[in-house]
Amino acid sequence: MWDVASAWLDEQCHVCAQDSNQRNTGPPAAECGVRELNHLATGPAPGIGMPGLTSLIGIQEKGHITAGSNQTMVVSGAAGACGSLAGQIGHIMGCSRVVGICGTHEKCLFLTSELGFDAAINYKKENVAEQLRELCPAGVDVYFDNVGGDISDTVISQMNQSSHIILCGQISQYNKDVPYPPPLPPAVEAIRKERNITRERFLVLNYKDKFESGILQLSQWFKEGKLKIKETMINGLENMGAAFQSMMTGGNTGKQIVCISEETSL
Ligand SMILES: NC(=O)c1ccc[n+]([C@@H]2O[C@H](COP(=O)([O-])OP(=O)(O)OC[C@H]3O[C@@H](n4cnc5c(N)ncnc54)[C@H](OP(=O)(O)O)[C@@H]3O)[C@@H](O)[C@H]2O)c1
């Protein structure tokens, strides 16, 4: 009997899978992409899974954080699922300063008072360039980029020599007809090249061999109280579309979850 099943599936009404006693009809679980994750039974489930792995592996693979070297990290989309975890992981891994950029005053407060970010910028109300100069006086060494566009152009312009962009996502560009990753404006690309700033494509699904150890690490940090998880819940599969739209326009703090049933056999 499984405690927790985790799968990378599309939006759908039901999944056919067998448990280890082959009690359910349908194709074998592995063919559906379902696998057993017993060690997660007592750990945090949805909010930490894919966003946690994306943040952790993205930082490990592309962030080049060296504990004790006084690095400053900036996170855009900082109050969302990936961003809220990325900033906390940046601190855990040794950044001395973590600054978040997000879209409301309440989200800024959440980052600084609950998640331990050193500062936060409301990009809808504040001048991001001015605030960054004030809040990152030693420049930016690691940029966890969830949004792209003007915000990222502004951050990149204040990045240090041989610093690193973790190209997690470019949500501000998804409705535009541009290639991925979207090219930077020429002046910003010139800065990037001149300062030797890395900006490599990153896709978490290319690192499946690191998922098991990643989930164990994240669960451990969570149990130790080092990692806090926030979820925004909406009820009912019929509200999936509304939840997606809300997430795309900033309605969520932390991971947007659609709750299909509160029944659980755990
Ligand atoms: N590389 C990978 O393998 C991988 C895996 C998962 C996700 N991602 C990417 O990671 C990013 C975050 O995904 P998530 O699932 O964690 O979503 P999320 O951050 O929980 O939700 C999206 C957030 O983006 C912000 N946003 C929306 N439009 C924006 C705009 N035009 N400019 C600035 N901010 C905007 C909104 O917050 P505000 O209120 O702050 O505006 C919104 O809450 C996305 O770009 C996604 O595609 C990449």
The ligand as an SDF file (V2000), in Angstrom:
LIG
                    3D

 48 52  0  0  0  0  0  0  0  0999 V2000
   13.1260   25.8670  -15.2770 N   0  0  0  0  0  0  0  0  0  0  0  0
   12.2720   24.9870  -14.7970 C   0  0  0  0  0  0  0  0  0  0  0  0
   12.4820   23.7830  -14.8340 O   0  0  0  0  0  0  0  0  0  0  0  0
   11.0030   25.5040  -14.1780 C   0  0  0  0  0  0  0  0  0  0  0  0
   10.1830   24.6920  -13.3840 C   0  0  0  0  0  0  0  0  0  0  0  0
    9.0520   25.2640  -12.7980 C   0  0  0  0  0  0  0  0  0  0  0  0
    8.7320   26.5900  -13.0230 C   0  0  0  0  0  0  0  0  0  0  0  0
    9.5390   27.3230  -13.8340 N   0  0  0  0  0  0  0  0  0  0  0  0
    9.2890   28.7440  -14.0580 C   0  0  0  0  0  0  0  0  0  0  0  0
    9.4670   29.3960  -12.8240 O   0  0  0  0  0  0  0  0  0  0  0  0
    8.6990   30.5800  -12.7930 C   0  0  0  0  0  0  0  0  0  0  0  0
    7.8520   30.5650  -11.5240 C   0  0  0  0  0  0  0  0  0  0  0  0
    6.9500   29.4880  -11.5950 O   0  0  0  0  0  0  0  0  0  0  0  0
    6.0370   29.1140  -10.3480 P   0  0  0  0  0  0  0  0  0  0  0  0
    5.3280   27.8720  -10.7170 O   0  0  0  0  0  0  0  0  0  0  0  0
    6.8580   29.1640   -9.1190 O   0  0  0  0  0  0  0  0  0  0  0  0
    4.9750   30.2840  -10.3620 O   0  0  0  0  0  0  0  0  0  0  0  0
    4.6980   31.3360   -9.2160 P   0  0  0  0  0  0  0  0  0  0  0  0
    5.9400   32.1450   -9.0300 O   0  0  0  0  0  0  0  0  0  0  0  0
    4.1040   30.6500   -8.0450 O   0  0  0  0  0  0  0  0  0  0  0  0
    3.5470   32.2380   -9.8560 O   0  0  0  0  0  0  0  0  0  0  0  0
    3.8260   33.1400  -10.8520 C   0  0  0  0  0  0  0  0  0  0  0  0
    4.1110   34.5490  -10.2650 C   0  0  0  0  0  0  0  0  0  0  0  0
    4.7370   35.3290  -11.2590 O   0  0  0  0  0  0  0  0  0  0  0  0
    4.4910   36.6890  -11.0010 C   0  0  0  0  0  0  0  0  0  0  0  0
    4.2540   37.3490  -12.2830 N   0  0  0  0  0  0  0  0  0  0  0  0
    3.2630   37.1160  -13.1630 C   0  0  0  0  0  0  0  0  0  0  0  0
    3.3910   37.9210  -14.2360 N   0  0  0  0  0  0  0  0  0  0  0  0
    4.4870   38.6980  -14.0030 C   0  0  0  0  0  0  0  0  0  0  0  0
    5.1300   39.7420  -14.7400 C   0  0  0  0  0  0  0  0  0  0  0  0
    4.6900   40.1350  -15.9400 N   0  0  0  0  0  0  0  0  0  0  0  0
    6.2300   40.3040  -14.1990 N   0  0  0  0  0  0  0  0  0  0  0  0
    6.6890   39.9100  -12.9880 C   0  0  0  0  0  0  0  0  0  0  0  0
    6.1320   38.9340  -12.2430 N   0  0  0  0  0  0  0  0  0  0  0  0
    5.0360   38.3340  -12.7560 C   0  0  0  0  0  0  0  0  0  0  0  0
    3.2530   36.7640  -10.0850 C   0  0  0  0  0  0  0  0  0  0  0  0
    3.6750   37.2710   -8.8200 O   0  0  0  0  0  0  0  0  0  0  0  0
    3.7450   38.8650   -8.5120 P   0  0  0  0  0  0  0  0  0  0  0  0
    2.5930   39.1800   -7.6200 O   0  0  0  0  0  0  0  0  0  0  0  0
    5.0620   38.9840   -7.8160 O   0  0  0  0  0  0  0  0  0  0  0  0
    3.6740   39.5820   -9.8250 O   0  0  0  0  0  0  0  0  0  0  0  0
    2.8380   35.3080   -9.9210 C   0  0  0  0  0  0  0  0  0  0  0  0
    2.3960   34.9870   -8.6240 O   0  0  0  0  0  0  0  0  0  0  0  0
    7.8770   30.5870  -14.0690 C   0  0  0  0  0  0  0  0  0  0  0  0
    8.5310   31.4080  -15.0040 O   0  0  0  0  0  0  0  0  0  0  0  0
    7.8940   29.1370  -14.5090 C   0  0  0  0  0  0  0  0  0  0  0  0
    7.7480   28.9920  -15.8930 O   0  0  0  0  0  0  0  0  0  0  0  0
   10.6480   26.8120  -14.3990 C   0  0  0  0  0  0  0  0  0  0  0  0
  1  2  1  0
  2  3  2  0
  2  4  1  0
  4  5  1  0
  4 48  2  0
  5  6  2  0
  6  7  1  0
  7  8  2  0
  8  9  1  0
  8 48  1  0
  9 10  1  0
  9 46  1  0
 10 11  1  0
 11 12  1  0
 11 44  1  0
 12 13  1  0
 13 14  1  0
 14 15  2  0
 14 16  1  0
 14 17  1  0
 17 18  1  0
 18 19  2  0
 18 20  1  0
 18 21  1  0
 21 22  1  0
 22 23  1  0
 23 24  1  0
 23 42  1  0
 24 25  1  0
 25 26  1  0
 25 36  1  0
 26 27  1  0
 26 35  1  0
 27 28  2  0
 28 29  1  0
 29 30  1  0
 29 35  2  0
 30 31  1  0
 30 32  2  0
 32 33  1  0
 33 34  2  0
 34 35  1  0
 36 37  1  0
 36 42  1  0
 37 38  1  0
 38 39  2  0
 38 40  1  0
 38 41  1  0
 42 43  1  0
 44 45  1  0
 44 46  1  0
 46 47  1  0
M  CHG  2   8   1  16  -1
M  END
$$$$
